[in-house]
Amino acid sequence: MNDLNDKKKMTEKKEAATRKKVVQSPEKTPSSSDYECLCPCKKYIVGEFSVGCEQCEKFWHYSCVGLKGLTEELGSLLENWLCPDCFKSPHSYKEVALSSSKNDCVENRAVREIIKEELQLFAPKLTKSLNDVINGSTEKTVNKAVHLYSEVTAKSQKKVIEDLSTAQASENVISKVQTKMHTDAYERNLRKLNLCVVKVPESNKATSKQRQEDDAKFCLETLKIEKRDFISCHRAGKPDPKKPDYCRPLIIKTADEESVNYYSNHGKGWKESSYWINLDLCRADREIRFLARKERKKRQDGAAQKNLLKNP
């Protein structure tokens, strides 16, 4: 009679456990008479949480299925969780049907690729484990298969974290690029009416006003810029005491874009009295033009080398 009562109590415990998603092992080590481990590993772990499978309603230790570290609350949020016994490969269906689905998207394809990689890592080990089962070492091999599944799941979690880190890094890169583009657009707008002339000797007069008057005189007389097209001029940057012979670029502000195009030969540059008049470009535009000149020179050198080979 006592045996029947014990079995009835054990059955009630199992039914109560299966109605929950997550259960916890008792803090004290129980005796074999009043406690039965629900996990297939049949090992008692103090205070360990177990999660229930939605399909077969078996409970598995968190550590046995790669969920170690989750709290009871997080475990209860798992939906449609399947244990290693009930988990089925998505590749049992036709890949053609998956790829042609209307709901297919980049995220779905990425998830399928991750699952495919995991299965490729897991399948050989699982096959060997099944062969061992056939040979008779059932209990040992089941435990090994469970731990292998745990390792693969842990790797999957690590990959997800790495992907999230990559996505966050990508967002930071995009943000920096957008900021740089806005800065370049602002600089470009400030310089759109400016001309730039380099290697112009600087005046040695005492005051900055006198030096600026000499630069303005140079623009009107030497560079032959019409007075109606000339607004002002200044030197770019600060003097460098370590480079006394260095001449800062002379920046000339004109009245309108038509004047800029005229004196710079529509951006191609204009030579007047041994001085080249160019557009006042921002750093990004200067780098673009430098790369374009470099590529053009490379093509010209290649063409010249071909001509030499044809006509030695």
C-alpha positions in Angstrom: 0.0 0.0 0.0 2.8 2.4 0.8 4.4 1.7 -2.6 1.2 2.6 -4.3 1.0 5.9 -2.4 4.7 6.7 -3.2 4.1 6.0 -6.9 0.9 8.2 -6.8 2.9 11.1 -5.2 5.7 10.7 -7.8 3.1 10.8 -10.6 1.5 14.0 -9.2 5.0 15.6 -9.0 5.7 14.8 -12.6 2.4 16.2 -13.7 2.9 19.4 -11.8 6.4 19.8 -13.2 5.2 19.3 -16.8 2.6 22.0 -16.4 5.5 24.5 -15.8 8.1 25.6 -18.3 10.9 25.8 -15.8 11.5 23.8 -12.5 14.4 24.0 -10.1 16.2 21.2 -8.2 16.0 21.3 -4.4 18.8 23.0 -2.6 19.6 19.9 -0.4 20.6 16.5 -1.9 17.5 14.4 -1.9 17.3 10.7 -1.2 16.4 8.3 -4.0 13.1 7.5 -2.3 11.5 11.0 -2.5 13.1 12.6 -5.6 13.5 11.6 -9.2 15.7 13.5 -11.6 13.5 14.5 -14.6 16.5 15.2 -17.0 17.6 12.2 -19.2 21.1 12.6 -17.8 19.8 11.3 -14.4 22.3 13.4 -12.6 21.3 15.5 -9.6 22.6 19.1 -9.7 21.9 21.3 -6.6 19.7 24.3 -7.5 19.9 23.6 -11.2 17.0 24.8 -13.4 15.3 22.5 -15.9 13.4 23.6 -19.0 10.5 21.6 -20.5 10.2 20.5 -24.1 7.1 21.7 -25.9 6.7 18.5 -27.8 7.6 15.5 -25.6 7.2 17.4 -22.2 10.5 16.1 -20.9 12.6 18.3 -18.7 16.3 19.0 -19.3 18.9 20.7 -17.2 20.0 24.1 -18.5 23.6 22.9 -18.5 22.7 19.9 -20.5 21.2 21.8 -23.5 23.5 24.9 -23.6 21.3 27.3 -21.6 23.6 27.6 -18.6 23.5 31.1 -17.1 19.8 31.8 -17.9 17.6 32.8 -15.0 14.2 31.3 -14.2 12.4 34.3 -15.7 14.4 34.2 -18.9 13.8 30.4 -19.2 10.1 30.9 -18.8 10.1 33.3 -21.8 11.3 30.5 -24.2 8.6 29.6 -26.7 8.3 26.4 -28.6 11.6 25.1 -27.2 12.4 21.6 -28.5 14.8 19.2 -26.8 17.6 17.4 -28.7 15.3 14.4 -29.2 12.6 16.4 -30.8 14.7 18.9 -32.7 14.5 18.4 -36.5 16.8 19.8 -39.1 15.2 22.4 -41.3 17.1 20.8 -44.3 14.6 17.9 -44.2 12.4 20.1 -46.3 13.1 21.1 -49.9 15.4 24.1 -50.1 13.8 25.1 -53.3 10.5 25.7 -51.5 12.3 27.7 -48.8 14.1 29.9 -51.3 11.0 30.6 -53.3 8.8 31.5 -50.3 7.3 35.0 -50.5 8.1 35.6 -46.8 11.8 34.8 -47.4 14.2 37.6 -46.5 17.9 38.3 -45.8 17.4 37.5 -42.1 15.8 34.1 -42.8 18.6 33.2 -45.2 21.2 34.2 -42.6 19.5 32.1 -39.9 19.4 29.1 -42.3 23.1 29.5 -43.0 23.9 29.6 -39.3 21.8 26.4 -38.6 23.5 24.7 -41.6 26.9 25.4 -40.3 26.0 24.2 -36.8 24.5 21.0 -38.2 27.6 20.4 -40.3 29.7 20.6 -37.1 27.2 18.5 -35.1 26.3 15.7 -37.6 29.6 13.8 -37.7 29.9 13.6 -33.9 26.2 12.6 -33.6 26.6 9.9 -36.2 29.5 8.4 -34.3 27.5 8.6 -31.1 24.6 6.7 -32.7 27.0 4.0 -33.9 28.2 3.6 -30.3 24.5 3.3 -29.3 24.1 0.5 -31.7 27.2 -1.2 -30.3 25.7 -1.2 -26.8 27.1 1.7 -24.8 23.7 3.4 -24.6 23.8 5.4 -21.4 27.3 6.7 -21.8 26.7 7.7 -25.4 23.4 9.5 -24.6 25.2 11.7 -22.1 28.0 12.4 -24.6 25.4 13.3 -27.3 23.7 15.7 -24.9 27.0 17.4 -24.0 27.8 17.7 -27.8 24.5 19.3 -28.4 25.2 21.7 -25.4 28.6 22.6 -27.0 27.0 23.3 -30.4 24.3 25.5 -28.8 26.9 27.4 -26.8 28.8 28.1 -30.0 25.6 29.3 -31.6 25.0 31.7 -28.8 28.6 33.0 -29.1 28.1 33.5 -32.8 24.9 35.5 -32.3 26.8 37.7 -29.8 29.6 38.2 -32.3 27.1 39.1 -35.0 25.4 41.6 -32.8 28.8 43.2 -32.0 29.5 43.4 -35.7 26.1 45.0 -36.4 26.8 47.5 -33.6 30.3 48.3 -35.1 28.7 48.7 -38.5 26.2 51.2 -37.1 29.2 53.2 -35.6 31.0 53.1 -39.0 27.8 54.3 -40.8 27.4 57.1 -38.2 31.0 58.3 -38.7 30.7 58.2 -42.5 27.4 60.2 -42.3 29.1 62.8 -40.0 32.1 63.1 -42.4 29.7 63.6 -45.4 27.9 66.3 -43.6 31.1 68.0 -42.6 32.4 67.8 -46.2 29.2 69.3 -47.5 29.4 72.2 -45.0 33.1 72.9 -46.0 32.3 72.6 -49.7 29.5 75.2 -49.3 31.8 77.6 -47.4 34.5 77.4 -50.1 32.3 77.4 -53.2 33.2 81.1 -54.0 36.9 80.8 -53.1 40.0 80.5 -55.3 43.4 79.2 -54.0 46.8 80.3 -55.1 49.9 78.6 -53.6 53.6 79.6 -53.4 52.8 83.3 -53.2 55.5 85.2 -51.2 54.2 86.7 -48.0 54.6 90.3 -47.1 57.1 91.3 -44.4 55.2 94.4 -43.2 54.6 94.9 -39.5 50.8 94.8 -39.3 48.3 92.2 -40.6 46.3 95.0 -42.3 49.3 96.1 -44.3 50.1 92.5 -45.3 46.5 91.9 -46.3 46.6 95.1 -48.5 49.7 93.7 -50.2 47.9 90.4 -50.9 44.9 92.3 -52.3 47.2 94.3 -54.6 48.9 91.1 -55.8 45.5 89.7 -56.7 44.4 92.7 -58.7 47.7 93.5 -60.4 49.6 90.2 -60.7 46.7 87.8 -61.1 44.7 90.3 -63.0 41.4 89.7 -61.1 38.8 92.4 -61.9 38.0 94.7 -58.9 34.2 94.0 -59.4 34.9 90.2 -59.0 37.2 90.6 -56.0 35.7 90.6 -52.5 38.6 89.8 -50.1 41.6 87.6 -49.5 43.4 86.0 -46.6 46.1 83.4 -45.8 45.2 79.9 -44.9 46.5 78.6 -41.6 49.0 80.1 -39.1 52.7 81.0 -39.7 55.1 78.2 -38.8 58.3 79.5 -37.0 60.0 76.2 -37.8 59.5 76.8 -41.6 60.4 80.5 -42.3 60.5 79.9 -46.1 57.1 78.3 -46.2 54.4 80.5 -47.9 50.8 79.9 -46.8 48.2 79.4 -49.5 46.4 82.6 -50.6 42.6 82.3 -50.5 40.7 84.7 -52.6 36.9 85.3 -52.2 35.1 86.2 -55.4 31.7 87.8 -56.0 29.9 84.9 -57.6 30.2 81.3 -59.0 30.6 82.7 -62.5 33.8 84.5 -61.4 35.1 81.3 -59.8 34.6 79.3 -63.0 36.1 82.0 -65.1 39.4 82.5 -63.1 39.8 78.8 -62.4 39.1 77.8 -66.0 36.0 75.8 -64.8 38.0 74.0 -62.1 40.9 73.0 -64.4 43.2 75.6 -63.1 44.5 78.8 -64.8 48.1 80.0 -64.9 48.7 83.7 -64.7 52.1 85.2 -64.3 53.7 81.8 -63.3 51.0 81.3 -60.6 48.3 78.7 -60.8 44.8 79.8 -59.8 42.7 76.8 -58.6 39.5 76.1 -56.7 39.6 76.2 -52.9 38.8 72.5 -52.3 38.0 70.8 -49.1 40.2 67.9 -48.0 37.9 65.2 -49.3 37.7 66.8 -52.8 41.5 67.2 -52.8 42.0 63.6 -52.1 39.5 62.6 -54.8 41.4 64.7 -57.4 44.7 63.3 -56.2 43.5 59.7 -56.7 42.0 60.6 -60.1 45.4 62.1 -61.3 47.2 59.1 -59.9 44.9 56.7 -61.8 45.2 58.8 -65.0 49.0 58.7 -64.8 48.9 55.0 -64.2 46.8 54.5 -67.4 49.1 56.8 -69.4 52.2 54.9 -68.2 50.6 51.6 -69.1 49.6 52.9 -72.6 53.2 54.2 -73.1 54.7 50.8 -72.1 52.4 49.0 -74.6 53.5 51.3 -77.4 57.1 50.6 -76.6 56.4 46.8 -76.8 54.6 47.2 -80.1 57.2 49.5 -81.6 60.6 48.7 -80.0 
